[in-house]
Amino acid sequence: ADAFAKMPEVDNVIGNAEKLEADTWRDISATDDTAMRVNDIMSVRAHAGHMVQSFGERSRAFLEVQNGCDHRCTFCIIPYGRGNSRSVPVDVVIERANRLVESGFREVVLTGVDISSYGPDLAEDLTLGKLVAAILDNTPDLFRLRLSSIDGAEIDDQLFDLVTGDQRIAPYLHLSVQAGDNMILKRMKRRHSREMAIELCQTMREKRPDIAFGADIIAGFPTETDDMFERSLNLIDEAGLQFVHAFPFSPRDGTPAARMPQLERSIVKERAARLRAKGEAALHKFLDDLEGRTETAIVESGGCARLGNFAVAKLSQNDLEAGSVAKLNIGRRQGDMVLAS
């Protein structure tokens, strides 16, 4: 922060906690002096008190239930910018969810830096599963609840049963997988193994056959050998992942991974490209298999609709209102979406 404040082109330096405070912006507008408004993010205990009120269309709304992270993955700089995990109280989440439903939103997406760590800072026995159950019990008019990126290592029995058994929860999970090799996962300081990720997807699919999975996978993590990378590549098929977000490893100053032996950038980029190609093939097969089915979707803008399994459908008719729920007949795949009527 000090380095930024010394730059002549910088007027103000504002921390991640301070940027959410109205007083910060009032102070800036009241003075022409260069100022630094950055406190120790690790000392922040309050949850964010704001919520976006308008999204341009009444289809999906994003509701923050948590911020920060208590874990220290070796590649990640986020905890140093967002602080430790802070959860929004259950009653506040429910009140905000109902306001969104009353505003016309059919789907609410629970978001946060690490939503799977929700709860313990508020009460020792509070979990994400208990929050999800409370939302479903207290928002009867909510059509669909969706979870954003989640750490599979923290999916307990209650959350597992809700995701696989309650039809109001979208049949889709985006998993923070990161790699498919156990040694790389250990060096990343992740809490799951390759086998755990595969078993989670398999057991969830057995309970809810229509569920789809997305995942983040990093290519070219320091010390990754050809064999280690192949295990990450093969994980896409073995776990049955459909929506793969592949990233080339990029060192972040101050993280342990930045001090590890690095791979040549050309190797990192080549592996990321192979992951993306493998992920695209998995997505296309998934979309091809949807042809001929009838699916319930929420209409979005631009003549498209979002299925519960996260697939995007291009609509043949333009008379459906954004935010409405429609039964769609799924046709052939067109690129990364399906045609529907």
N, C-alpha and C positions, 0 to 999 in steps of 0.2 A: 504494500500500500504506500509506503514512504517513497518508493521509486516512482510510482505513478504520480504522486503528488508533486514531485520535483519537475515533472515534464511541463514545459511552458504552454503546451497546447491543452493541458488538462485543467479544467476549472474546479471540479469536485471529484472526490473519491468516496464512494458510498458502499458500505458493506451489504451483504445479502440479507441481514436482519434489518438494517436501517432503511433499506430501500422500500420496505413494506410499511413504514411509519409515515403518516401524513405530516407530522411535524418536521421531518427531514426536508420535504419539498417546500414547506412554508418557509423554513429557514433559508433555503437556497434562494428562493424568490425575493427574500427580504434583504439580501446582501450581495455585493459584487465581489467579496473576498473569496479567495481560494480556500477551500476547507476540506478537511478529511474527516469523514464520519464513519469510522470503522472501529468496532469493538471486538473483543475476543468472541468469535463465533462459538467456541466450545462452551462458553458460559451461558449461552442462550437456552432457556428452558421453556419459553412461551411458544405456543403453536401459532401458525399464521391465522390472523383474524379476518382475512379478506376472502372474498369469493367472487369470481367473475360472474357478472349478472347477465351478460348478453353474449351470444355466440353466433349471431347472424342467421341461424336457422334452428328450428326446434327439433333436432334429431338427437344428437349426443351432447351431454354436458359433462365436463370434467370436474370432479370434486376432490380436492386435496384433503386427505385424512392423516397425513404424516409428512414430516420433513426431516432431513438429516439422516445420519447413518452411524451406528455404533461399531460397525465392522471396518476392518482395515485391509482390504484387498491390496495386494502389493502394487497393482497397476493404477489404482484409482486415487484421484485427487479430491473427489467430491466431499468427503468428510471435513476437509480443511476449509472448504468454502461454505458448506451448509451446516456444519456442527454435528452434534450428537442427535440421535433420534428423538423427535418430539411428536407426540400423538395428539390429534384433535379429540376432545371428549366425545363420547358416544352420543349424548343428547344433542350436542352441537351438530354433529354429522347428520343425525336424523332430521333435525330441524332444517338444515340446508338442503338435504335431499328432497324433503317434502316441498320446499319452496321451488326447487327446480321442476319437480313434477307438476306443481300448480302453474308454473310458467309455460308448460306445454312440452317439456322434454320427455321422450319415451324411454331413453336410455341414459343411465348415469354411470360414468366410469370412475372408479376409485383410483386415485393417483397418489404418488408420493415418491420420495427417493428410494425407500425400501419398505413398501407397505406390509411385507411379511413380518416385519419387526414391530408392527403396531401393538400398542397396549401396555407393556410392562412399566413404562414410565408413569402411567396413570394409576394402574393397579396391578399387583403381582400376578393375578390370574387372568388378566384381560388379554385377549388375543384377537387376531384378524378374523378368525372364525366366529368369535362371539360378536364382533362388530357386524359382520355380514349377516348373521342371524337376526340381530337387532334391527338392522335396516329392512330386511325382508318382512319382519313382523310388524314394523311400524310405518311402512310406506306401501299400503295395499294397492295404490293406483300406479305404482312404478311398473312399467312393462318389462324392462330388462336392466339387470345390474351386471356390469362388466368389471373385471379386475385388470389393472394394468400390469406391468412387468413384476414378476414375483420370484422369490427365491424358493425353489422347490424343497430345499432342506428344511424349511420351516412350515410346510404344509402339514398340519396336525390332522387327527382323525375327524374332528368336527368340520374343518374346512374342506377336507377331502369329500366327506359325505354331502356337504352342501353343493359343491361344484358338480359332483357327479349325479346328484339326486334331485336338485331343485331346478325346474325348467325355467325359472325366472332369471337364473344366472346364465350368462352367455356361455355357450359350449366352446370356449376358447381360453387358453392360458398362454401368456408369453413368459417363457422361463429364462431366468438369468443363468444360462449354462456356461458360457464363456470358452469352454474347451472340452474335448472328448478324451483327453489323456490324463490319467491319474497323477502322474508326476508333475505335469504342467499345472493341473488344478491345485496340487499341493504348493507349488511355487507361487501360484496366484493367491494363496491363502484362502481358497474357497472351502466351503463346508460340506460339499457333496462329492461323491465319486461318479465316475462314468456309469457304473452299474446302478447307482441310485437314480440317476436321471432316466436311464432306460426303463427301469422297473416302474418309476412313477408314471411315465407315459403309458406303459403297457397296462398297468392296473387301472388307471383312470379310463382308458379306452375300453377296457372290459366292462366297466360299470356304466359308461356313457359312450356308446359307439360313435356318436356324431361329434365328439369333441375333437378340436384341432389344436395344434400346438405351434407356437412360434418360439424362437430362441435367438439370443445374442451369442455369437461365436467370434472370438478374436483369433486372427491369423498371425503367425509369426511372433508369438510371445518369445522373449529371450530364452535361449537354450533349446527351443523346439527343434527336434530332429525331423527328418522325413517320415520316420515311422510314427512319431508322436502326432504329426500333422495328419497322417492318414487315418489315425484313430478319431480325430476331430471330424474329418471328412465323412468317415463311415457312420458317425453318430447320427447324421441326418436321416439315413435309412433305418438304422437300428432302433432309434427312438421314435421314428415316424414323425419327423418335423416337417411342417408345411410352409411356415413363414419364417425364413432364416434371414436375420440381419447379420451380415458378415462384415467385420471391421479389420483393417490392417492395424497391427499393434503400433501405437505411437507413444513413446516415452513421455511421461509427465515429470517435470523437474520436482525433486523432493520426494519422489516415491521410490520404494525399494527396487521396483522393476527397472527403473531408469539406471540403476547402478549395476544391473546384471549384464552379462555378455550379450550384446545385441547381434541380431542377424542382419545380413545385407538387405538394404531396402528393396532391392530388386526381388529377392526371395520372398520378403513379406508381401509385396504387391502381387506377386504371382500366386501365392497361396490364397490371398484374399479373393483374387479373381476366380480361382478354382472353387472356393467355398460358395461364392455368389452363383456360379454356374450350376453347381450341385443343388443349391437352394432353389434356384429358378426352375430346374427340372422337377424337383419335388412339388413345388407349387403348381406347376402346369399339370402334373399328373393328378393332383388333388382336385383341381378345377375341372379337368376332363371327367373325373369320376362323378361330379355333381350333375352332369347332363341327364335330363329326364326326371330329376327329382322335383318335388314341390317344397319350397322353403319359405319361412316367414322372415321378412326383412323390414328394416326401418328405412324409409325413403330419405335420401339426402339430396343436396342441391346438385345441379349439373346433370340431371337425368340418370342418377345412380342410386343404388340402395345398398345397405350393409347387412349381410346375413349374420346370424348369430355366431357362426364359425369364423367370422372376420373377412370372409370373401366379399369382394365387391361385384355387384351385378349392374350391368348397363341395361337400362330399361328401354323397351321398344315403344312405350307410350309416355307422353309428356304431361299427362293430366293428373299425375299423382302429386299430392302436396308434400313438401319437405316436412319430415316429422311424423308422417302417417305410417301406419303399419299395413303391409301388403303381403298377400299370399302370392308367391311368384313361381311360375313354371320355368325351370332352369334349362337353358339351351346350351349351345356349344361354347367353348372357350374362345375368347378373343383377347390375345395378349395375356395380361395378368388379371383379367376379369372374365366374368361369364355374361352371356347375353340372357335376358330374362323378359318374360311377358306376363 
